[in-house]
Structures are given as C-alpha cells and as structure tokens.
Amino acid sequence: QRGSGPVAAAVRRSVTASAAALDGRRARTVRTRAAILEALLALVRAGDINPTAAEIARQAGVSLRSIAQHFPRRGELFAAAAALYQARPDSPEPAATMALA
C-alpha cells in the first residue's frame, strides 16, 4: 500500500515540521512588526514626534535591520503606525504636532 511505510511517515513528519516552522517565522514577523509600530507610537506619545530608526529599534527591542526589512521607507513606517493608531476604537484625535509627523 502506497504512503503507509516508514519513509512516507518520515516525509509526513518533515512536511508537518516545515509547516510549523513557517508558521513560527510568520508569527515572529507579525510580533516584530507590531513591536516596531508600538514603539513608534509610544515614542510619539512621549513627545518625540520624529524619532530616529535607532530610537525606535531600541524602544522595540529589535535591530535597525529589522526596521529596514519591515519598513524600507520611513514614510511606510509612519503610515502604518498612523493606520494602527486610527484603527483603535479608543484613539483620540491626534494633537496638531502629531499630525505633522
């Protein structure tokens, strides 16, 4: 019977492990991106309306490279943070200084 031997079982385990690893990488990507956006929002809330990538990375606990991988352009980072902020049901209107960031 095809697909029922030890080799087939090993292949199924390998495929399952690969899928789990992919899901783990995807989950890590989502966590890293969220940490970066939350760090930017925290810095802006603290009054730093134009933080550097190094400050955002330090706040998020990630590398500068991670920021560049997730947000190749600074405008993309700020746009994603603004979208996250506006999507929150409890977000007040940003102050005029925040709108300039």
C-alpha positions as a printed NumPy array, in Angstrom:
array([[  0.   ,   0.   ,   0.   ],
       [  1.438,   3.318,  -1.09 ],
       [  2.142,   6.038,   1.501],
       [  1.966,   3.875,   4.593],
       [  5.586,   2.837,   5.166],
       [  8.266,   4.361,   7.398],
       [  9.568,   6.601,   4.588],
       [  6.113,   8.021,   3.953],
       [  5.677,   8.626,   7.687],
       [  9.037,  10.429,   7.822],
       [  8.042,  12.602,   4.85 ],
       [  4.737,  13.496,   6.534],
       [  6.585,  14.441,   9.744],
       [  9.045,  16.547,   7.75 ],
       [  6.27 ,  18.38 ,   5.91 ],
       [  4.421,  18.978,   9.192],
       [  7.615,  20.283,  10.832],
       [  8.251,  22.579,   7.845],
       [  4.727,  23.983,   8.073],
       [  5.149,  24.573,  11.807],
       [  8.478,  26.347,  11.207],
       [  6.886,  28.528,   8.555],
       [  4.062,  29.394,  10.935],
       [  6.679,  30.22 ,  13.589],
       [  8.519,  32.545,  11.234],
       [  5.265,  34.2  ,  10.236],
       [  4.308,  34.662,  13.883],
       [  7.729,  36.174,  14.63 ],
       [  7.3  ,  38.544,  11.668],
       [  3.924,  39.678,  12.98 ],
       [  5.334,  40.18 ,  16.51 ],
       [  8.346,  42.146,  15.248],
       [  6.243,  44.402,  13.048],
       [  3.821,  45.043,  15.919],
       [  6.688,  45.81 ,  18.31 ],
       [  8.118,  48.347,  15.867],
       [  4.775,  50.095,  15.392],
       [  4.017,  50.105,  19.129],
       [  7.475,  51.521,  19.827],
       [  6.94 ,  54.353,  17.362],
       [  3.543,  55.164,  18.86 ],
       [  5.   ,  55.1  ,  22.378],
       [  7.769,  57.495,  21.391],
       [  5.295,  59.855,  19.729],
       [  3.02 ,  59.728,  22.808],
       [  6.071,  60.595,  24.914],
       [  6.596,  63.729,  22.824],
       [  9.203,  62.61 ,  20.298],
       [  7.287,  63.259,  17.078],
       [ 10.228,  62.423,  14.811],
       [ 12.212,  59.583,  16.428],
       [ 15.175,  58.094,  14.619],
       [ 15.202,  54.497,  13.451],
       [ 17.774,  53.763,  16.168],
       [ 15.448,  55.14 ,  18.862],
       [ 12.531,  53.112,  17.508],
       [ 14.674,  49.956,  17.352],
       [ 15.872,  50.462,  20.928],
       [ 12.307,  51.016,  22.169],
       [ 11.039,  47.956,  20.249],
       [ 13.938,  45.722,  21.241],
       [ 14.797,  44.959,  17.621],
       [ 17.708,  45.676,  15.306],
       [ 17.904,  48.53 ,  12.828],
       [ 17.958,  45.894,  10.117],
       [ 14.584,  44.584,  11.301],
       [ 13.089,  48.021,  10.9  ],
       [ 14.544,  48.322,   7.392],
       [ 13.255,  44.87 ,   6.44 ],
       [  9.716,  45.569,   7.607],
       [  9.575,  49.216,   6.547],
       [ 12.011,  50.004,   3.711],
       [ 10.878,  53.649,   3.658],
       [ 10.332,  55.9  ,   6.633],
       [  7.011,  57.061,   5.204],
       [  5.743,  53.467,   5.167],
       [  6.593,  53.122,   8.864],
       [  4.764,  56.304,   9.831],
       [  1.787,  55.465,   7.592],
       [  1.458,  52.01 ,   9.173],
       [  1.7  ,  53.5  ,  12.676],
       [ -0.927,  56.124,  11.828],
       [ -3.244,  53.422,  10.435],
       [ -2.776,  51.329,  13.579],
       [ -3.458,  54.344,  15.771],
       [ -6.604,  55.315,  13.871],
       [ -7.882,  51.716,  13.862],
       [ -8.039,  51.668,  17.646],
       [-11.523,  52.406,  18.906],
       [-10.242,  54.395,  21.875],
       [ -7.789,  56.579,  19.965],
       [ -8.377,  60.286,  20.477],
       [ -7.776,  62.719,  17.677],
       [ -4.028,  63.325,  17.428],
       [ -2.672,  66.657,  18.519],
       [ -1.634,  69.062,  15.774],
       [  2.034,  68.252,  16.387],
       [  1.396,  64.528,  15.904],
       [ -0.257,  65.165,  12.547],
       [  2.997,  66.719,  11.292],
       [  4.994,  63.537,  11.931]])
